[in-house]
Amino acid sequence: MSQDPIEQGPSLLNPNVVRAKIKEADLYVSRGLFDQAREIYRQLLSQYAAHLKSGRIRDPNIRNRVRNVAGVIRDRLKATERWEAVHHTRQAPPKPGQKPRRIVSPSGFDRTTILQLSGTALYDRGMAYKDMGLVDEAIEAFRRSARLGYREAQSLLVLSECFLAKKAFPRALRVLRALLDFEGIKDPQKALILQRIAAVHEAAGDLKEALKALQEAYAFDRRSETLRQKIGAVTKEMRRIRPRISIVTEHPVASFVLCLLVAFFFMSFLPKAQTVNNVDYFTLDNDPDVAFYDEFKEVFGNDEFFVIAFEREDIFTERNLDLLARLTEDLEGLEDIDDVTSLANVDDIVGGEDFFEVRGFLEEIPSDPQALEKLKKQAVRNPLYVANLISRDARTTAIVVQTLEKPEDPDYRKKLLAKAQKILDPYRSEVERFHLAGWTTTNYYLSQYMKKDVATFIPVAYLFITLAIWLVFRNIRLTLLAVLNISFCVGSTMGLFGLTGITLNNVTSIIPPLVMALALCDVVHIFSHMEKQVLESFPDKRKALAHVLDKVLLPSFLTTLTTAIGFLSLAVSQIPPIRELAWIASAGMVFEFFFSFFFLPPIILLFDPKKIYQAYETKRGMLLFLRALGRTVSRRRGFVLAASAVVVCGAAWYTTQLRVETNLIEFFKKSSPLRVSMDFVERKLGGVDTMDISLQAREEEAFKDPKNLKLIESIQEYLKKLEAVDSVVSLVDFLKDMNESFHAENHAYYKIPETKNMV
């Protein structure tokens, strides 16, 4: 934009620069910076004087307009001097008991000057104000010019244009209607005035009244082809235009009742909404790995388990072994478990020359210290026990509980763990802490933390949303309306869970805050357009609200539609919870649009418009910030583009650093009970996550062949070298243990038997 107040063009005036300079000077004056304001006005006057002297402006009408603009600048310069004097007077120390005076903005600078001018000067000055974009001063000048009777009709006509520029449609219409009553107005002039009336109605969005005014104008000037074309265009537009949202404001009771019926229908299913106490739903449909795992479990049984570990100074004392035996026996009495294994009931292979027998490792608990020491050495020497049932230092032991597979009972793990905790309760006086770890506990606690997060996050989200609306609009009525509308959106969306039978799981739990945030967007769109200026244009509160809704309807609908389509695109996922998220979230988008435009408006109409429509120009803090931000972006385009490019490049690079986390334990805080127990078990014993490797031979009894067994052993040795592997157990370990026992516990024979017959 040129910084010269005069530019080559039809008017030779650059009102944008003049308007911006005057606003800048006003801002300086409002802050008491009068020298800076004077400097701006003097620069403008100097530039105008230079152009007038240069002879560039030869058109006398334009020269006269430039002189009038310069006159306005001189008047504002004088007003600045007066305002400075007033300011210094007000800045004097207040008398005792008198409140300090506050600096106010310099509004109405030129009213005193306007009152002193004659009709001719008023009209010319009004045109100068209009050229400079000082609409309020122009309105005052043309009003007084019309009252003084100078070019009354022309003054009123331009006055209506000023009202139209301010979107004060009722005032513009009153002025134009008054013109029609003037004596001596001929038919072509009446047609022109009616066209202006039609333009005002069209700007206000009232095409019906605009068409009526155009038809009246055509009655006065039937030879006008322009009028005929305009009538056709407006008629076509009325047929083409989308159905207006004004139906909501015209029938608010019906709209409100409809929304209540919809909301109460869906919210009636809220009690049926259920959470799930496991994360088994993450398995893929028709996935070959899942199918293979199901086949594996049919052959080898369910491999899920959890361990109960505890630490003592020395496990191998009579008291501690007795504790372990009693606890193992109590856990064996649990229903709905497959097996319980600990040092108290694990099998041990004992042999001599050419024979061995299988018996319990702890058939009886010895009291002799030497016998206990022998038992300890026997346990820590057995690779099948170490890191599984006993730690290497013999201070930590574990009880392994094999669970059943009950896919028909989603609460199976919850009930099983509750029963296990109940059995452990009497022993807590003897053991400082029991640590439970394994997929059973991880699976269950993932779902429990999800419930806890939802219960915590929704109230927190409500709090932040309430604070955000209050800080932006500073209106308690708008804040309560927003919260009420969001509650209906969330309640109806959550009711879909109960209606459809979809459970609230770790994926779908993001839907409530998601709907809250997106519903807030539409609410903010509506509230931000509820300005005081709208009430000046539409005194009737129904028409004012209809104008606001119609303004934001299309952008809000398009954002809702595209967001819903975006969520629906997730419906192609093979993971059931993600598909469920797609359907519920897209339905939530429909709810938030529906309630924002059909439930919220009828409630808004219950309030006094003056108490909920905002004058955003008075919110100087936010307005100044946004204007400063806009100026920064406009003036420093290169810097903004460069900074944006850096951010985009940085973000693109960081996308290459994304990693897929498959270790579910990392989802828990290190201070969480589950993480503490898991870390304890992994540190003292070994990992509780399992990876099953199944080998299938082409012929029968292939794994009785020592050659094939050695292949398994080589695989084991490779796996043991992997960083994340604590222990590896296979058929080979049992055969090696039996072979050692078969040779009178000679450790040299802890190896795979040499012949198939021996195997």
JOBELSUL-V742039 format. One record per pair of residues at least 24 apart in sequence whose ideal C-beta (glycine too) atoms are under 8 Angstrom apart, sorted by the first residue. I is the first residue (numbers start at 1). J is the second residue. Records with the same first field share a line. If there is no record, write none. Layout:
I = J + J
This chain:
4 = 47
5 = 44 + 47 + 48 + 69
6 = 47 + 48 + 51 + 57 + 66
11 = 62 + 65 + 131
12 = 57 + 59 + 62 + 66
13 = 62 + 65 + 66 + 69 + 131
15 = 131 + 132 + 133
16 = 133
18 = 44 + 69 + 131 + 132 + 133
19 = 132 + 133 + 134
22 = 76 + 132 + 134
25 = 76 + 80
26 = 105 + 106
29 = 80 + 83 + 105 + 106
30 = 103 + 104 + 105 + 106
31 = 103
32 = 87 + 103
34 = 80 + 83 + 84 + 87
37 = 80
38 = 77 + 80 + 81
41 = 73 + 74 + 76 + 77 + 80
42 = 77
44 = 70 + 73
45 = 70 + 73 + 74 + 77
48 = 73
64 = 124
65 = 124 + 127 + 128 + 131
68 = 124 + 125 + 127 + 128
69 = 128 + 131 + 132
71 = 125 + 128
72 = 110 + 125 + 128 + 129 + 132 + 134 + 137
75 = 109 + 110 + 113
76 = 109 + 110
78 = 113
79 = 106 + 109 + 110 + 112 + 113
80 = 106 + 109
83 = 109
108 = 136
109 = 137
110 = 134 + 137 + 140
111 = 137 + 140
114 = 140 + 141 + 144
115 = 144
117 = 141 + 144
118 = 148 + 150
119 = 145 + 148 + 149 + 150 + 151
120 = 150
122 = 148 + 150
123 = 150 + 151 + 154 + 155
126 = 155 + 158
127 = 158
130 = 158 + 161 + 162
135 = 162 + 165 + 166
138 = 162
139 = 163 + 166
152 = 182
153 = 179 + 182 + 185
157 = 193 + 196
160 = 196 + 200
164 = 199 + 200 + 203
166 = 533 + 536
167 = 203 + 533 + 534 + 536 + 537
168 = 533 + 536 + 537
169 = 200 + 201 + 203 + 204 + 537 + 538
170 = 536 + 537 + 538 + 539
171 = 536
172 = 200
173 = 197 + 200 + 201
176 = 200
187 = 220 + 221
188 = 220 + 221
190 = 217 + 220
191 = 217 + 218 + 220 + 221 + 224 + 227
192 = 217
194 = 220
195 = 227 + 230
198 = 230 + 234
202 = 234
204 = 537 + 538 + 547
205 = 547 + 550
207 = 234 + 237 + 238 + 241
208 = 238
210 = 234
211 = 235 + 238
242 = 554
244 = 546 + 550
245 = 546 + 549 + 550 + 553 + 597
246 = 542 + 543 + 546 + 549 + 550
248 = 546 + 549 + 597 + 598 + 601 + 602
249 = 542 + 543 + 545 + 546 + 549 + 601 + 605
250 = 542 + 546
252 = 542 + 601 + 602 + 605
253 = 602
255 = 598 + 599 + 601 + 602
256 = 599 + 602 + 603
258 = 598
259 = 488 + 594 + 595 + 598 + 599 + 602
262 = 492 + 594
263 = 488 + 491 + 492 + 595 + 599
265 = 495
266 = 491 + 492 + 493 + 495 + 496 + 499
267 = 491 + 492 + 494 + 495
268 = 495
269 = 495 + 496 + 497 + 498 + 499
270 = 491 + 494 + 495 + 498
271 = 498
272 = 497 + 498 + 499
273 = 494 + 495 + 497 + 498 + 504
274 = 497 + 498 + 503 + 504
275 = 447 + 450 + 451 + 503 + 504 + 505
276 = 410 + 447 + 503 + 504 + 505
277 = 410 + 411 + 413 + 414 + 444 + 447 + 448
278 = 410 + 412 + 413 + 443 + 444 + 447
279 = 443 + 446 + 447 + 505 + 506
280 = 407 + 410 + 443
281 = 503 + 505 + 576 + 577
282 = 575 + 577
284 = 574 + 575
285 = 574 + 576
286 = 574
287 = 574
296 = 692 + 694
297 = 405
299 = 694
300 = 692 + 694
301 = 338
302 = 338 + 402 + 403 + 404 + 405
303 = 690 + 692
304 = 402 + 403 + 405 + 438 + 439 + 440
305 = 400 + 401 + 402 + 403 + 438 + 439 + 440 + 688
306 = 400 + 401 + 403 + 417 + 436 + 437 + 438 + 439 + 440 + 441 + 688
307 = 398 + 399 + 400 + 401 + 436 + 437 + 438 + 681 + 685 + 688
308 = 398 + 399 + 401 + 420 + 424 + 434 + 435 + 436
309 = 396 + 397 + 398 + 399 + 434 + 435 + 436 + 437 + 677 + 680 + 681 + 684 + 685
310 = 396 + 397 + 431 + 432 + 433 + 434 + 435
311 = 395 + 396 + 432 + 680 + 684
312 = 395 + 396 + 397 + 431
313 = 395
314 = 376 + 394 + 395
315 = 343 + 376 + 390 + 394 + 395 + 396 + 397
316 = 372 + 373 + 375 + 376 + 379 + 394
317 = 372
318 = 365 + 366 + 367 + 372
321 = 362 + 365 + 372
322 = 365
323 = 427 + 430 + 431
324 = 397 + 399
325 = 362 + 365
326 = 427
327 = 399 + 423 + 424 + 427
328 = 399
330 = 423
331 = 399 + 401 + 420 + 423
334 = 401 + 416 + 419 + 420 + 423
335 = 419
336 = 403 + 404 + 406 + 412 + 415 + 416
337 = 401 + 402 + 403 + 404 + 416
338 = 402 + 403 + 404
339 = 401 + 402
340 = 399 + 400 + 401 + 402
341 = 389 + 399 + 400 + 402
342 = 389 + 397 + 398 + 399 + 400
343 = 379 + 385 + 389 + 390 + 397
346 = 385 + 389
348 = 378 + 382
349 = 737 + 738 + 741
350 = 741 + 745
351 = 738 + 740 + 741 + 742 + 743 + 744 + 745
352 = 744
353 = 743 + 744
354 = 742
355 = 742
356 = 738 + 741 + 742
361 = 385
382 = 737
383 = 727 + 733 + 737
384 = 729 + 733 + 734 + 737
386 = 727
387 = 685 + 686 + 726 + 727
388 = 685 + 686 + 727 + 729
390 = 685
391 = 684 + 685
395 = 684
396 = 684 + 685
398 = 681 + 685
401 = 440
403 = 440
413 = 440 + 443 + 444
414 = 444
416 = 440
417 = 441 + 444
435 = 676 + 677 + 680 + 681
436 = 677
437 = 674 + 677 + 678 + 680 + 681 + 682 + 688
438 = 688
439 = 688 + 689 + 690
441 = 674 + 677
442 = 664 + 665 + 674 + 678
445 = 668 + 674
446 = 506 + 664 + 667
447 = 505 + 506
449 = 668 + 672
450 = 504 + 505 + 506 + 509
451 = 504
453 = 509
454 = 504 + 509 + 512
457 = 512 + 513
458 = 490 + 512 + 513 + 516
461 = 512 + 513 + 516 + 517
462 = 486 + 516
465 = 516 + 517 + 520
468 = 520
469 = 520 + 523 + 524 + 527
472 = 524 + 622
473 = 527 + 614
474 = 619
475 = 611 + 612 + 614
477 = 607 + 611 + 612
478 = 527 + 612
481 = 523 + 600 + 603 + 604 + 612
482 = 520 + 523 + 527
484 = 603
485 = 519 + 523 + 595 + 596 + 599 + 600
486 = 515 + 516 + 519 + 520 + 523
488 = 591 + 595 + 599
489 = 515 + 516 + 519 + 588 + 591 + 592 + 595 + 596
490 = 515 + 516 + 519
492 = 591 + 595
493 = 584 + 587 + 588 + 591
496 = 584 + 587 + 588
497 = 584
500 = 583 + 584
502 = 580 + 583 + 584
505 = 577 + 580
506 = 577
507 = 575 + 577 + 578 + 580 + 581
508 = 577 + 580 + 581 + 584
510 = 581
511 = 581 + 584 + 585 + 588
514 = 585 + 588
515 = 585 + 588 + 589 + 591 + 592
518 = 560 + 563 + 588 + 589 + 592
519 = 591 + 592 + 595 + 596
521 = 556 + 559
522 = 552 + 556 + 560 + 592 + 593 + 596 + 597
523 = 596 + 600
525 = 552 + 555 + 556
526 = 552 + 596 + 600
527 = 614
528 = 616
530 = 604 + 612 + 613 + 614
531 = 613 + 614 + 615 + 616
532 = 613 + 614 + 615
534 = 613
535 = 609 + 610 + 613
541 = 605 + 609
542 = 605
544 = 609 + 613
545 = 601 + 604 + 605
549 = 597 + 601
553 = 597
556 = 593 + 596 + 597
557 = 593
560 = 589 + 590 + 592 + 593
563 = 589
564 = 589 + 590
682 = 726
686 = 726 + 727
687 = 724 + 725 + 726 + 727
693 = 719
703 = 731
704 = 756 + 759
705 = 756 + 759
706 = 752 + 753 + 754 + 755 + 756 + 759
709 = 735 + 752 + 759
710 = 752
713 = 752
735 = 759
